[in-house]
Amino acid sequence: MSFLGIISYIVVLPVLLWYNYTPWIGCLLYCHALGLAYLLSSMLFQFPSPQKERNKGEIYGLHHLLFNLDIPPKTFWLNMGLWDDDKISYKDACERLVTKATENIPPNTEKRILDVGYGCGDSCFLLARNEKCTVTGITNEASQWKLSQRRLSLDYKSLENRVSLVHGSADQLSRCLKDEDMFESIVSIDSAYHYNTRWRFIRDSFERLVPGGTLSLYDLTLDPLLLESMTPLKCQVLNLICKAVEIPLENAVSAEIYKEKLVEMGYVDVAVEPVDRKCIFGGFAKAMEYHQKVLGANEISTNLENRIFIKVSVFFFGLLANHAWVQPVFVKASKPLK
């Protein structure tokens, strides 16, 4: 029906434009644009009908599914996940990414971990539970900090004596921490590329690590093939994309340059390990697409903003999975013992 509607609008448009412009014609053109926008949107984003057709004899249909959703959700993960198995859940994929990125943290129940850019607290809770250590988390988003504080006091009360959550910026660690605060490990999962700049954060982290302390990151770099083929036009496009997704241009470097910068700052045992794009971007795109299909199949509608977000994200991460543009990496390094 939407396709026939679009054809009808296209046929009517030349008729409207045939006459000289008048306020009446202008009004019709405006209504024409609104109708065309609605029809295109309904095709792209599948607006749910307010009167969903029920099978004959049914009274309630599937509307009661809304009563069975976990509200609030049990987890609030916010990373791309590590999808080495298509059948795992988003929660499991996010946990795998954190576990893989932090596997260089030595076992020590007395250790202190600083988790920077922790989202809504899930990585802090996971590290405190699995590593049986104390964790300090820093995030610069007030809404996420308030939610994580509430979760800690209500859902993770048993961890209150081992987890502290701070509202502050990764670019200014000294303002978030006390002078005496030192850590055996500093972690940042899927957020360091946003820091302004990442290099200031890594340099400040060096000062906050005890001798022998470890740095563990999941981060993004530019693929060498993209850098080799860079032209002035591509540089402008890259600059625009970085501004759109709030990534400082200084952070857009290759894995090789990334490693060199860490060595220059004094880190040892530096490793910048590439990760298969399909296990990050590809898995994330498929998971979002599947999630939206399941919602639709169970007649659980989402608002237009969320549908647009998911559609665009599926398309964008699908591109990243299949093109040598961005290279996800695990970054592991240590501060010298002396």
C-alpha positions as CSV (number, residue, x, y, z in Angstrom):
1,M,0.0,0.0,0.0
2,S,2.8,2.4,0.8
3,F,4.5,1.8,-2.5
4,L,1.2,2.6,-4.4
5,G,0.9,5.7,-2.3
6,I,4.3,6.9,-3.3
7,I,3.6,6.2,-7.0
8,S,0.4,8.3,-6.6
9,Y,2.2,11.2,-5.0
10,I,4.9,11.1,-7.8
11,V,2.2,11.3,-10.4
12,V,0.4,14.2,-8.7
13,L,3.5,16.3,-8.2
14,P,3.9,17.4,-11.9
15,V,0.2,18.4,-11.9
16,L,0.8,20.7,-8.9
17,L,3.9,22.2,-10.5
18,W,2.0,22.9,-13.8
19,Y,0.1,25.8,-12.3
20,N,1.6,29.2,-11.3
21,Y,2.6,29.4,-7.6
22,T,-0.1,30.6,-5.3
23,P,-0.6,30.2,-1.5
24,W,-3.1,27.4,-2.3
25,I,-0.6,25.5,-4.5
26,G,2.1,26.1,-1.8
27,C,-0.2,24.6,0.8
28,L,-0.8,21.5,-1.4
29,L,2.9,21.1,-2.0
30,Y,3.5,21.3,1.8
31,C,0.9,18.6,2.4
32,H,2.4,16.6,-0.5
33,A,5.8,16.7,1.2
34,L,4.4,15.6,4.6
35,G,2.5,12.7,3.0
36,L,5.5,11.5,1.0
37,A,7.7,11.7,4.1
38,Y,5.2,9.7,6.1
39,L,4.9,7.0,3.4
40,L,8.7,6.7,3.0
41,S,9.1,6.5,6.8
42,S,6.4,3.9,7.1
43,M,8.3,1.7,4.5
44,L,11.7,2.2,6.1
45,F,10.8,2.0,9.8
46,Q,7.6,0.0,9.8
47,F,5.3,2.2,11.9
48,P,3.0,0.0,14.0
49,S,-0.7,0.3,13.5
50,P,-2.5,1.7,16.5
51,Q,-5.2,-0.9,15.9
52,K,-3.2,-4.1,15.5
53,E,-5.3,-6.7,13.9
54,R,-6.1,-9.7,16.2
55,N,-7.0,-13.2,15.2
56,K,-10.7,-13.9,15.3
57,G,-12.0,-14.6,18.8
58,E,-8.9,-13.1,20.6
59,I,-9.5,-10.6,23.3
60,Y,-6.0,-9.5,24.3
61,G,-3.6,-10.6,21.6
62,L,0.1,-10.1,22.6
63,H,-0.2,-6.8,24.4
64,H,0.5,-8.5,27.7
65,L,4.1,-9.1,26.7
66,L,4.8,-5.5,27.8
67,F,4.0,-6.6,31.4
68,N,6.7,-9.3,31.2
69,L,9.6,-7.2,30.3
70,D,12.2,-6.7,33.0
71,I,12.0,-3.0,33.9
72,P,14.5,-1.8,34.7
73,P,16.7,-4.2,32.8
74,K,19.0,-6.4,34.9
75,T,22.0,-5.1,32.9
76,F,22.9,-1.8,31.2
77,W,25.9,-2.8,29.1
78,L,27.2,-0.3,26.6
79,N,30.0,-1.7,24.4
80,M,30.3,-3.5,21.0
81,G,30.8,-6.9,22.5
82,L,33.0,-9.8,21.4
83,W,30.9,-12.0,19.1
84,D,33.0,-15.2,18.6
85,D,29.8,-17.1,18.9
86,D,26.6,-16.0,17.0
87,K,24.3,-17.6,19.6
88,I,25.4,-15.7,22.6
89,S,23.4,-12.8,24.1
90,Y,24.4,-9.1,24.0
91,K,25.2,-9.3,27.8
92,D,27.5,-12.3,27.3
93,A,29.2,-10.6,24.3
94,C,29.9,-7.5,26.4
95,E,31.3,-9.5,29.3
96,R,33.5,-11.5,26.9
97,L,35.0,-8.2,25.6
98,V,35.8,-7.0,29.1
99,T,37.3,-10.4,30.1
100,K,39.4,-10.6,27.0
101,A,40.6,-7.0,27.2
102,T,41.7,-7.5,30.9
103,E,43.2,-10.9,30.7
104,N,46.7,-9.4,31.4
105,I,45.7,-8.3,34.9
106,P,47.7,-10.4,37.3
107,P,45.8,-12.4,39.9
108,N,45.9,-10.5,43.2
109,T,42.9,-10.1,45.5
110,E,44.5,-7.0,47.1
111,K,44.8,-5.1,43.8
112,R,43.0,-1.8,43.0
113,I,41.5,-1.3,39.6
114,L,40.6,2.0,37.9
115,D,37.8,1.5,35.3
116,V,37.6,4.7,33.1
117,G,34.5,5.2,30.9
118,Y,32.5,2.5,32.7
119,G,29.1,3.3,31.3
120,C,26.4,2.3,33.7
121,G,28.6,0.3,36.0
122,D,28.4,-3.3,34.6
123,S,32.1,-3.5,33.9
124,C,32.9,-2.3,37.4
125,F,30.6,-4.8,39.0
126,L,32.0,-7.6,36.8
127,L,35.6,-6.8,37.6
128,A,34.9,-6.5,41.4
129,R,33.1,-9.8,41.4
130,N,35.5,-11.8,39.2
131,E,38.8,-10.3,40.3
132,K,37.7,-10.0,44.0
133,C,39.4,-6.6,44.2
134,T,38.5,-3.0,44.8
135,V,37.3,-1.0,41.8
136,T,37.1,2.8,41.2
137,G,35.0,3.8,38.2
138,I,35.0,7.2,36.4
139,T,32.5,8.4,33.9
140,N,31.8,11.9,32.6
141,E,28.1,11.3,31.8
142,A,26.0,12.4,34.8
143,S,22.9,10.4,33.8
144,Q,25.0,7.2,33.7
145,W,26.8,8.0,36.9
146,K,23.5,8.6,38.8
147,L,22.1,5.3,37.4
148,S,25.2,3.4,38.4
149,Q,25.1,4.8,41.9
150,R,21.5,3.7,42.3
151,R,22.3,0.2,41.0
152,L,25.2,-0.1,43.4
153,S,23.1,0.8,46.4
154,L,20.1,-1.4,45.4
155,D,21.2,-4.3,43.2
156,Y,24.9,-4.7,44.0
157,K,24.8,-3.8,47.7
158,S,27.2,-6.6,48.5
159,L,29.9,-4.8,46.4
160,E,29.5,-1.4,48.0
161,N,32.6,-1.8,50.1
162,R,34.7,-2.7,47.0
163,V,33.3,-0.4,44.3
164,S,33.3,3.4,44.3
165,L,31.9,5.4,41.3
166,V,33.1,8.9,40.4
167,H,31.6,11.5,38.1
168,G,34.5,13.0,36.2
169,S,36.5,13.2,33.0
170,A,39.2,10.8,31.8
171,D,41.0,13.8,30.5
172,Q,41.5,15.1,34.0
173,L,42.2,12.2,36.3
174,S,43.9,14.4,38.9
175,R,40.6,16.2,39.5
176,C,38.7,12.9,40.0
177,L,41.2,11.2,42.3
178,K,43.0,11.9,45.5
179,D,46.8,12.5,45.3
180,E,47.5,9.2,47.1
181,D,45.2,7.1,44.8
182,M,47.4,4.5,43.0
183,F,46.3,1.4,41.1
184,E,47.6,-2.0,40.1
185,S,45.5,-1.9,36.9
186,I,43.8,0.8,34.8
187,V,41.1,-0.3,32.4
188,S,39.1,1.4,29.7
189,I,36.7,-0.6,27.5
190,D,35.4,0.9,24.2
191,S,35.7,4.5,25.2
192,A,39.3,5.8,25.0
193,Y,38.9,6.9,21.4
194,H,36.5,9.6,22.6
195,Y,38.9,11.0,25.2
196,N,40.3,14.5,24.5
197,T,42.8,13.3,24.1
198,R,43.5,9.6,24.5
199,W,47.2,10.3,24.8
200,R,46.7,12.6,27.8
201,F,44.6,9.9,29.5
202,I,47.3,7.2,28.9
203,R,50.1,9.5,30.1
204,D,48.1,10.4,33.3
205,S,47.4,6.7,33.7
206,F,51.2,6.0,33.8
207,E,51.5,8.3,36.8
208,R,48.6,6.5,38.6
209,L,50.0,3.0,38.1
210,V,52.2,1.4,40.8
211,P,55.5,-0.1,39.5
212,G,54.6,-3.2,37.5
213,G,50.9,-2.0,37.1
214,T,49.1,-2.9,33.9
215,L,47.1,-0.9,31.4
216,S,44.2,-2.7,29.6
217,L,42.1,-1.2,26.8
218,Y,39.7,-2.1,24.1
219,D,40.1,0.7,21.5
220,L,39.8,1.6,17.8
221,T,42.6,2.4,15.4
222,L,42.6,3.3,11.7
223,D,43.5,0.5,9.2
224,P,46.9,1.0,7.5
225,L,45.4,0.4,4.1
226,L,43.1,3.4,4.7
227,L,46.0,5.6,5.7
228,E,48.0,4.6,2.7
229,S,45.3,5.6,0.3
230,M,44.5,8.9,2.1
231,T,43.8,11.9,-0.1
232,P,42.9,15.5,0.8
233,L,39.2,14.7,0.1
234,K,39.4,11.5,2.3
235,C,41.1,13.6,5.0
236,Q,38.1,16.1,5.0
237,V,35.6,13.2,5.1
238,L,37.5,11.6,8.0
239,N,37.5,14.9,9.8
240,L,33.8,15.3,9.4
241,I,33.1,11.7,10.6
242,C,35.3,12.2,13.7
243,K,33.4,15.4,14.5
244,A,30.0,13.7,14.0
245,V,30.9,10.8,16.4
246,E,32.9,13.0,18.8
247,I,36.3,11.4,18.3
248,P,39.2,13.9,18.4
249,L,41.2,13.7,15.2
250,E,44.4,13.3,17.2
251,N,43.1,9.9,18.3
252,A,42.7,8.6,14.7
253,V,46.0,6.7,14.3
254,S,47.2,3.3,13.2
255,A,48.0,0.5,15.6
256,E,51.7,0.9,14.9
257,I,51.7,4.6,15.8
258,Y,49.6,3.7,18.9
259,K,52.3,1.3,20.1
260,E,55.1,3.8,19.4
261,K,53.3,6.4,21.5
262,L,53.0,4.1,24.5
263,V,56.6,3.1,24.3
264,E,57.6,6.8,24.2
265,M,55.6,7.4,27.4
266,G,57.6,4.8,29.2
267,Y,55.4,1.7,29.1
268,V,56.9,-1.7,28.6
269,D,55.6,-5.1,27.3
270,V,53.4,-3.1,25.0
271,A,51.0,-5.0,22.7
272,V,48.4,-3.6,20.3
273,E,46.6,-6.7,19.2
274,P,44.1,-6.5,16.2
275,V,40.7,-8.1,16.6
276,D,38.6,-9.6,13.7
277,R,36.2,-6.9,12.6
278,K,33.4,-9.4,12.1
279,C,33.8,-10.5,15.7
280,I,33.2,-6.9,16.8
281,F,31.3,-4.8,14.2
282,G,29.7,-7.7,12.4
283,G,28.4,-9.4,15.5
284,F,27.1,-6.2,16.9
285,A,25.2,-5.3,13.7
286,K,23.6,-8.7,13.5
287,A,22.7,-8.6,17.2
288,M,20.9,-5.2,16.9
289,E,19.1,-6.4,13.7
290,Y,18.0,-9.6,15.4
291,H,16.9,-7.7,18.5
292,Q,14.7,-5.4,16.4
293,K,13.1,-8.3,14.6
294,V,12.3,-10.1,17.8
295,L,10.6,-7.0,19.1
296,G,8.5,-6.7,15.9
297,A,7.7,-10.4,15.9
298,N,6.3,-10.1,19.4
299,E,4.4,-6.9,18.6
300,I,6.5,-4.8,21.0
301,S,6.9,-1.4,19.3
302,T,9.7,1.1,19.8
303,N,9.5,4.8,19.1
304,L,10.7,6.4,15.8
305,E,14.0,7.7,17.3
306,N,15.0,4.2,18.4
307,R,14.0,2.6,15.2
308,I,16.1,5.1,13.2
309,F,19.0,4.6,15.6
310,I,19.0,0.9,15.2
311,K,18.6,1.0,11.4
312,V,21.5,3.5,11.0
313,S,23.6,1.5,13.5
314,V,23.1,-1.8,11.7
315,F,24.0,-0.2,8.4
316,F,27.1,1.6,9.8
317,F,28.5,-1.3,11.7
318,G,27.9,-3.6,8.8
319,L,30.1,-1.3,6.7
320,L,32.8,-1.3,9.3
321,A,32.7,-5.1,9.4
322,N,33.2,-5.5,5.7
323,H,35.7,-2.7,4.9
324,A,39.3,-2.1,5.9
325,W,38.7,1.3,7.5
326,V,38.7,0.9,11.3
327,Q,40.7,-1.8,13.1
328,P,39.5,-2.7,16.7
329,V,42.4,-3.6,19.0
330,F,43.2,-4.8,22.5
331,V,45.9,-2.7,24.1
332,K,48.0,-4.1,26.8
333,A,51.0,-2.5,28.5
334,S,52.8,-2.3,31.9
335,K,54.7,0.3,33.9
336,P,58.3,-0.8,34.6
337,L,59.1,-2.2,38.0
338,K,61.7,0.4,38.4
